[in-house]
Amino acid sequence: MPYDDREHPHPAGHDPYRTRRTAGTHGGGIPDGLLVGSLAFLLGLCVFVWTATGLAGLLAHGAWPDDVTFANTPVAIRELVTEPHDIKGAWPNTPPGQLSGYGLFWGIFISQLMVLVVLTVFVMATVARARAVRKARRLARRHAHERESDSGREDPTTHTGPHSAGTTTAAGTGTAPAPPDPRQSPDGPPQAGTPPEPPCTAQPVPPPAAPATPATTPPGTATEQQPPAPTPRSDPPTAVSPLLGAMAAAQPRRANSTPLPGNEDDTQPAAYDPVTRILKAPGAVLVASPTPDLWAATKAARAKLGPVHVFDPTHACDTPDRLRWSPHHGCADRATAAARATALLAPLRSPRPIDATVHTTAETMLRCWLHAAALEKRPFKEVHRWALATTPTTDAVRILRTHPKSTGGAAGELEAALAGHPQLRADAEALIRRALAPLGQLHVRNACSAERSDRLALESFIDEAGTLYVVGADPDVLPILNALTQSVVEHGRRMAARSSDGRLDPPLTTIQNLTPEGR
């Protein structure tokens, strides 16, 4: 019996009981993906055989062979499958003298395959990395939007209703609303014989920060609205200066000590845990930690977003891949040399005003030595040798005086410092020797001998959304750690100044974890 659809709101010819092919069901045909893939494979094979034959003839005889065309390639492939060594039989219309041997042909063919594999892996890795970076940025924007929404949400304890002005709501304080008086009608005045109610009295509202226990407000009593009492804020930790981070990282944390600004404390929310901040950072991250705990907990996750580098002069981390950094890198510029000398001597600065002259002299000498070593491209251990010299050396003075790129007046400043009062010079040299004392250790000396690859990795890790871990708890290496941290921060500031909008996008996140677990 044919289907009658006149009484149904379906189009003519529509059969609702007819079985339809759904997505994913097997219809017995060849899948489109397999068909397209097979055609692409055959096309690529033809291109590779054609180009390999032509390039082999070009390299062997200096000219592209005759009749080696793309149209004749399928026949040549069939012959090569049966006889891989018979290149002349694969191309019968080509003069044998224009073809190369089978060794050169197959070598070029395999090289083309290797190049294709490398390019494929590179493209896949680039696409996966770009997707991961975009996903991390979306999560960071969503997290920031949620924080703004939470901060903009009003406190329910300060809300007042339109019919109960000046009265706290039950949702905010846990107090139930007063039941209506049965002796009073909803719209009329109090009935006769009803005793008057006592006047409303104002009661102070406890501060919002203190949790209130559920209580019942007596009928006819209203609480006066008061401004909320100031409560201690729990702001997210901000990045402190590398100097404070390096100095506090070397000092053992006491149980009753007060954390420095930017330090993670147990009383702060778990959302600002250093591990969480490192994992949620959308861009490059600089981590300064006395122990390798943060490195071990986050290195695998950060490696999916960008390169991971570890500057570990004391070998606290269990890894053979460590970044090396020369403290005099970039000191051919006088401003960079001055900032680097200040950073190296900052952990040793004395708070006494009487020592200010000694510290200034030490900064001048170290700045000139760094400048001279950078101009001559000498290793950093040369600066250590100048500091350990028992007699004033003139090698650095000669470099500053004769080098064409030397800063004007640098030679005179160094010569004046070396020829000054013997006691002042001795105290300044002693201060520099204390700052460079770790170079007497082999590990530290190797960590301060950077190669070109190390310099390129350090300069590009911000652009590549990488992570740099600066690890070290020995107080002797604090000057070097502090100098590296400040150098990275200044490099980020210069990159932000060169950008069109004057900032890094995504920003550079600085993590200072000064309270390692177990202390």
C-alpha positions in Angstrom: 0.0 0.0 0.0 1.6 3.3 -1.0 2.2 5.9 1.7 -0.4 8.7 1.8 1.0 12.0 3.0 -2.1 14.2 2.4 -3.1 14.2 6.0 0.4 15.0 7.4 2.2 18.3 7.4 5.1 16.9 5.3 6.1 17.9 1.8 4.9 15.8 -1.0 6.8 12.6 -1.5 8.3 12.8 2.0 8.4 9.4 3.8 9.3 9.8 7.5 9.8 6.1 7.9 12.4 5.9 5.2 15.9 4.9 6.5 18.5 7.5 5.8 22.2 7.2 5.7 23.7 9.0 8.7 27.2 10.4 9.1 29.7 7.7 9.8 27.8 4.8 8.4 29.6 2.6 5.9 28.0 2.8 2.5 30.4 0.2 0.9 32.4 2.8 -1.1 36.0 4.0 -0.9 36.4 6.8 1.7 37.1 10.2 0.3 40.2 10.6 2.5 41.7 7.4 1.2 41.0 8.3 -2.4 42.5 11.8 -2.0 45.5 10.5 -0.1 46.2 7.9 -2.8 46.0 10.4 -5.5 48.3 12.8 -3.6 50.8 10.0 -3.0 50.9 9.0 -6.7 51.2 12.6 -7.8 54.1 13.3 -5.3 55.8 10.1 -6.4 55.7 11.2 -10.0 57.0 14.6 -9.2 59.9 13.2 -7.1 60.9 10.6 -9.8 60.7 13.3 -12.6 62.7 15.9 -10.7 65.3 13.3 -9.4 66.0 12.1 -13.0 66.3 15.6 -14.3 68.5 16.9 -11.5 70.7 13.8 -11.7 71.2 14.4 -15.4 71.8 18.1 -14.8 74.5 17.4 -12.2 76.1 14.6 -14.2 76.2 16.2 -17.6 75.2 19.9 -17.1 71.9 19.8 -18.9 68.4 18.5 -18.4 67.9 15.2 -20.3 65.7 15.2 -23.4 62.3 13.6 -23.2 62.4 13.6 -19.4 58.9 15.0 -18.9 56.2 14.7 -16.4 53.9 12.9 -18.9 56.5 10.1 -19.3 57.0 9.7 -15.6 54.3 7.0 -14.8 55.9 4.6 -17.4 59.3 5.2 -15.9 58.0 4.5 -12.4 56.6 1.2 -13.6 60.0 0.2 -15.0 61.9 1.3 -11.9 59.6 -0.8 -9.7 60.7 -3.9 -11.6 64.3 -2.9 -12.3 65.5 -0.2 -9.8 69.0 -0.1 -11.4 67.9 0.3 -15.0 67.6 4.0 -15.4 68.1 3.9 -19.2 65.3 1.3 -19.5 62.9 3.5 -17.6 63.5 6.4 -20.0 63.8 4.7 -23.4 63.3 7.8 -25.5 66.2 9.7 -23.8 69.7 9.3 -25.1 71.7 7.1 -22.6 74.5 9.6 -22.6 72.3 12.2 -21.0 71.2 10.1 -18.1 73.1 9.6 -14.9 73.8 6.4 -12.9 71.3 4.8 -10.6 73.3 5.8 -7.5 73.0 9.6 -8.1 69.3 9.2 -9.1 68.3 7.3 -5.9 70.5 9.6 -3.8 68.6 12.7 -5.0 65.3 10.8 -4.7 65.9 9.9 -1.1 67.1 13.4 -0.3 63.9 14.8 -1.6 61.9 12.4 0.7 64.0 13.5 3.7 63.4 17.2 3.0 59.7 16.5 2.7 59.6 14.7 6.0 61.5 17.4 7.8 59.3 20.1 6.4 56.2 18.1 7.4 57.4 17.7 10.9 58.3 21.4 11.2 54.9 22.5 9.9 53.1 20.2 12.2 55.1 21.4 15.2 54.7 25.0 14.3 50.9 24.6 14.0 50.6 22.7 17.2 52.7 25.3 19.0 50.6 28.2 17.6 47.4 26.4 18.7 48.8 25.9 22.2 49.9 29.6 22.5 46.5 30.8 21.3 44.7 28.4 23.8 46.9 29.7 26.6 46.1 33.3 25.7 42.4 32.6 25.6 42.6 30.9 29.1 44.5 33.9 30.4 42.0 36.4 29.1 39.1 34.3 30.5 40.9 34.1 33.9 41.5 37.9 33.9 37.8 38.5 32.9 36.7 36.3 35.8 38.9 38.1 38.2 37.5 41.5 37.1 34.0 40.2 37.4 34.6 38.9 40.9 36.3 42.2 42.0 33.4 44.3 40.5 30.7 42.3 42.2 29.2 44.2 45.0 29.1 43.0 48.6 25.6 41.7 49.4 25.9 43.0 53.0 25.6 46.6 51.8 22.5 46.1 49.7 19.3 47.6 51.0 15.8 46.9 49.7 13.3 49.5 48.5 10.9 48.9 51.4 13.5 48.4 54.1 16.0 51.2 53.7 18.9 50.9 56.0 18.2 47.3 56.8 20.6 44.5 55.9 19.1 41.7 53.8 18.7 38.2 55.1 20.9 36.8 52.4 23.8 39.0 53.5 23.7 38.4 57.3 21.8 35.2 57.7 19.0 36.8 59.6 15.4 35.9 58.7 13.0 38.8 57.9 10.6 39.7 60.7 7.2 38.0 60.3 4.2 40.4 59.7 2.1 41.4 62.6 -1.3 39.5 62.4 -3.0 42.4 64.2 -2.2 44.8 61.4 -3.7 44.6 58.0 -1.5 44.7 55.0 -2.7 48.1 53.8 -4.4 49.8 56.8 -3.2 51.3 60.0 -2.9 49.4 63.3 -6.2 48.2 64.7 -7.6 49.7 67.9 -6.4 48.3 71.1 -3.1 47.4 69.7 -0.2 48.6 71.9 2.2 50.9 70.1 5.5 49.3 69.1 8.7 50.5 70.6 10.7 52.9 68.4 13.4 51.5 66.1 16.8 51.4 67.5 20.0 51.4 65.5 22.5 48.6 66.0 26.0 48.6 64.5 26.7 46.1 61.8 29.8 43.9 62.3 32.6 44.3 59.7 32.0 42.3 56.5 35.3 40.5 57.0 34.2 38.8 60.2 31.9 35.8 59.6 28.5 36.3 61.3 26.6 33.5 62.9 22.9 33.2 62.0 20.7 35.2 64.3 17.2 36.5 64.4 16.5 40.2 64.5 13.6 41.1 66.9 10.5 42.6 65.3 10.6 46.4 65.0 14.4 46.5 65.2 16.4 47.8 62.2 20.1 47.8 61.7 21.6 51.1 60.6 23.6 51.0 57.4 27.2 51.8 58.0 30.2 51.9 55.7 32.1 48.6 55.8 35.2 48.6 58.0 38.5 48.5 56.2 39.7 45.0 55.8 43.2 43.9 54.9 43.5 43.3 51.2 44.9 40.2 49.7 46.3 41.5 46.4 48.0 39.2 44.0 51.8 39.1 44.5 53.6 41.5 42.2 57.0 40.9 40.7 59.7 42.3 43.0 63.0 43.6 41.9 65.6 40.9 41.0 67.8 42.3 43.8 65.3 41.7 46.5 64.5 38.3 45.1 68.2 37.2 44.9 69.1 38.6 48.4 66.1 36.9 50.0 66.6 33.7 48.2 69.9 33.1 49.8 68.7 33.7 53.4 67.0 30.8 55.2 63.4 31.6 55.9 62.6 31.7 59.5 59.3 30.5 60.9 58.3 33.9 62.2 59.8 36.0 59.5 57.7 38.4 57.4 57.7 37.6 53.7 59.1 40.2 51.3 56.8 42.0 48.8 55.9 39.7 46.0 56.7 36.6 48.0 54.1 33.8 48.1 52.6 33.4 51.5 50.5 30.6 52.9 47.7 33.1 53.7 47.3 34.1 50.0 44.8 32.5 47.7 45.7 29.2 46.1 45.1 30.9 42.7 48.4 32.8 43.1 50.5 29.8 43.8 53.8 30.1 41.9 53.2 26.8 40.1 49.8 27.9 39.0 51.1 31.3 37.8 53.9 29.6 35.8 51.5 27.2 34.1 48.9 29.9 33.3 51.4 32.4 32.0 50.5 33.2 28.4 54.0 34.3 27.4 57.6 34.1 28.5 58.4 33.4 32.2 61.4 34.3 34.3 61.6 32.2 37.5 64.1 32.9 40.3 64.1 30.1 42.9 66.7 28.9 45.4 65.7 25.2 44.9 64.8 23.2 41.7 61.3 22.5 42.9 59.5 24.9 40.6 61.7 23.7 37.7 60.8 20.1 38.3 57.1 20.8 38.7 56.6 23.0 35.6 59.3 22.2 33.1 57.3 19.6 31.2 54.2 21.8 30.8 56.2 24.9 29.8 58.2 22.9 27.2 54.9 22.5 25.2 54.7 26.3 24.8 58.3 27.2 24.2 62.0 26.5 25.0 63.0 25.9 28.6 66.4 27.1 29.8 68.0 26.7 33.2 70.8 28.8 34.5 72.2 26.7 37.4 75.8 27.6 38.2 75.8 25.4 41.3 74.3 22.3 39.6 71.3 22.1 41.8 69.1 20.8 39.0 69.4 17.2 37.7 69.8 18.0 34.1 72.8 18.1 31.7 71.3 20.9 29.6 72.2 24.2 31.3 72.2 27.7 29.9 75.5 29.6 30.1 75.7 33.4 30.4 78.7 35.8 30.4 78.1 38.6 32.8 80.0 41.0 30.5 77.8 40.3 27.5 76.7 43.5 25.9 79.0 45.6 28.1 80.5 47.2 25.0 77.8 49.8 25.6 78.7 52.0 28.6 75.2 52.1 30.0 74.9 48.4 30.0 78.3 48.0 31.6 77.3 50.5 34.4 74.0 48.6 35.0 75.8 45.3 35.1 78.4 46.5 37.6 75.7 47.9 39.8 73.8 44.6 39.7 76.9 42.5 40.5 77.8 44.6 43.5 74.2 45.3 44.7 74.0 42.2 47.1 77.2 43.4 48.8 76.2 47.0 49.2 76.7 48.2 52.8 74.0 50.3 54.4 76.5 52.5 56.2 77.0 55.9 54.5 80.7 55.8 55.3 81.1 52.9 52.8 79.4 54.8 49.9 82.8 56.0 48.5 84.2 52.5 48.5 81.2 51.2 46.7 81.3 54.0 44.1 84.9 53.3 43.4 84.3 49.6 43.1 81.4 50.2 40.6 83.7 52.4 38.5 86.5 49.9 38.4 84.2 47.0 37.7 82.3 48.9 35.0 85.6 49.8 33.2 86.8 46.2 33.4 83.6 44.9 32.0 83.7 47.5 29.2 87.3 46.6 28.3 86.7 42.8 28.4 83.6 43.2 26.1 85.4 45.4 23.6 88.3 42.9 23.3 85.8 39.9 23.3 87.8 38.3 26.2 86.3 35.7 28.5 84.8 36.8 31.8 87.5 35.1 33.7 89.8 37.9 32.4 87.8 40.3 34.6 88.4 38.0 37.5 92.1 37.9 36.8 92.3 41.7 36.8 90.5 41.8 40.2 92.9 39.3 41.7 96.0 41.1 40.5 98.2 42.2 43.5 99.5 45.2 41.6 97.4 47.6 39.5 97.2 46.2 36.0 97.4 48.5 33.0 96.0 46.0 30.5 92.4 47.2 30.8 93.6 50.9 30.7 95.4 50.2 27.5 92.3 48.6 25.9 90.1 51.5 26.9 92.6 54.0 25.5 93.4 52.3 22.2 90.2 50.6 21.2 88.2 52.6 18.6 84.8 51.8 20.1 85.8 52.6 23.7 83.8 55.2 25.6 85.5 58.5 25.9 86.9 59.1 29.4 86.7 55.5 30.5 90.5 55.0 30.5 90.9 58.1 32.6 88.3 57.0 35.1 89.9 53.6 35.6 93.4 55.0 35.8 92.3 57.6 38.4 90.7 54.8 40.5 93.8 52.6 40.3 96.1 55.6 41.1 93.9 56.8 44.0 94.4 56.3 47.7 95.9 52.9 48.4 93.4 52.0 51.1 90.4 53.1 49.0 91.6 51.1 46.1 92.3 48.0 48.3 88.8 48.2 49.8 87.2 48.5 46.4 89.2 45.6 45.0 88.2 43.5 48.0 84.6 44.2 47.3 84.9 43.2 43.7 86.8 40.0 44.6 83.9 39.1 46.9 81.4 39.5 44.1 83.5 37.5 41.7 84.6 34.9 44.3 82.4 32.1 42.8 84.5 32.1 39.6 87.1 30.1 41.6 84.7 27.1 41.3 84.8 25.1 38.1 81.0 24.9 37.7 80.5 28.6 38.1 83.3 29.4 35.7 81.9 27.2 33.0 78.4 28.7 33.6 79.9 32.2 32.9 81.5 31.1 29.6 78.7 31.5 27.1 78.8 30.4 23.5 77.0 32.0 20.6 74.1 29.5 20.9 73.6 30.4 24.6 73.5 34.1 23.7 71.0 33.5 21.0 68.8 31.3 23.2 68.7 34.0 25.9 67.9 36.8 23.6 65.1 34.9 21.8 63.3 33.1 24.6 60.9 36.0 25.2 59.8 36.1 21.6 59.4 32.3 21.6 57.3 32.3 24.9 60.0 30.4 26.6 60.9 29.9 30.3 64.1 30.8 32.1 64.8 29.3 35.5 67.5 31.0 37.6 68.3 28.5 40.3 70.8 28.9 43.2 70.8 29.1 47.0 74.5 29.7 47.6 75.0 33.3 48.8 78.3 33.5 46.9 76.5 33.2 43.5 73.9 35.9 44.4 75.8 38.7 42.5 75.8 36.6 39.2 72.1 35.5 39.6 71.1 39.1 40.4 72.9 40.4 37.3 71.3 37.8 35.0 67.8 38.5 36.4 68.2 42.3 35.9 69.7 41.8 32.4 66.6 39.7 31.3 64.2 42.3 32.8 66.0 45.2 31.0 66.0 43.2 27.8 62.3 42.8 28.1 61.9 46.6 28.7 63.9 47.4 25.6 61.8 45.0 23.5 58.6 46.7 24.9 60.0 50.1 24.0 60.6 49.0 20.5 57.1 47.6 20.0 54.4 49.7 18.4 52.1 49.8 21.4 55.0 50.2 23.9 54.5 46.9 25.7 55.1 43.1 25.4 52.3 41.0 24.1 52.1 38.5 25.7 53.9 40.1 28.7 56.9 38.7 30.5 55.9 37.1 33.8 58.4 37.2 36.7 58.0 34.7 39.5 59.9 35.1 42.8 59.5 32.0 45.0 61.5 32.8 48.2 59.9 30.2 50.5 60.8 26.7 49.1 59.0 23.7 50.6 60.7 22.1 53.4 62.1 25.2 55.0 
